[in-house]
């Protein structure tokens, strides 16, 4: 049984949610970028790898949300 969530929200509600999530992901990406810079400064290869992995995931999340937002316009 699958619920069609798309009919439970207006396009304006979806737009607001998507914009909020994109901003949240961007904030998280900024923090991970700072973490990567710090890790690079102290030569912590494992922390650099973790930050870069998180950045890839966040970039994908932003892209998916942006495509959805663009589809509402």
C-alpha positions in Angstrom: 0.0 0.0 0.0 1.5 3.3 -1.1 0.2 6.7 -0.2 0.4 9.3 -2.9 1.8 12.1 -0.8 1.9 14.5 -3.8 -1.8 15.2 -3.4 -1.6 16.0 0.3 0.4 19.2 -0.2 -0.2 22.2 -2.4 2.5 23.2 -4.8 3.3 26.2 -2.6 3.8 23.9 0.4 6.0 21.7 -1.7 8.0 24.7 -3.0 8.5 26.0 0.6 9.6 22.6 1.9 12.0 22.1 -1.0 13.5 25.5 -0.6 13.9 25.0 3.1 15.6 21.6 2.6 18.0 23.0 -0.1 19.0 25.7 2.4 19.5 23.2 5.1 21.6 20.9 2.9 23.7 23.9 1.8 24.3 24.8 5.4 25.4 21.3 6.1 27.7 21.3 3.1 29.3 24.5 4.2 30.1 23.0 7.6 31.5 19.9 6.0 33.7 22.1 3.7 35.0 23.8 6.8 35.6 20.4 8.4 37.5 19.3 5.2 39.7 22.4 5.4 40.5 21.8 9.1 41.2 18.1 8.4 43.5 19.1 5.6 45.3 21.5 7.8 46.0 18.9 10.4 46.8 16.1 7.9 43.9 13.9 9.0 43.3 11.9 5.9 40.4 9.9 7.4 38.5 13.1 8.3 39.2 14.6 4.9 37.6 11.4 3.3 34.6 11.6 5.6 34.0 15.3 4.8 34.3 14.7 1.1 31.9 11.7 1.3 29.4 13.9 3.1 29.8 16.6 0.5 29.1 14.2 -2.4 25.9 13.0 -0.6 24.8 16.6 0.1 25.4 17.6 -3.5 23.2 14.8 -4.7 20.5 15.7 -2.2 20.6 19.3 -3.3 20.4 18.2 -7.0 17.5 15.9 -6.4 15.6 18.6 -4.5 16.4 21.3 -7.1 15.1 19.1 -9.9 11.9 18.6 -8.0 11.6 22.3 -7.3 12.2 23.1 -10.9 9.4 20.8 -11.8 7.0 22.8 -9.8 7.7 26.1 -11.6 
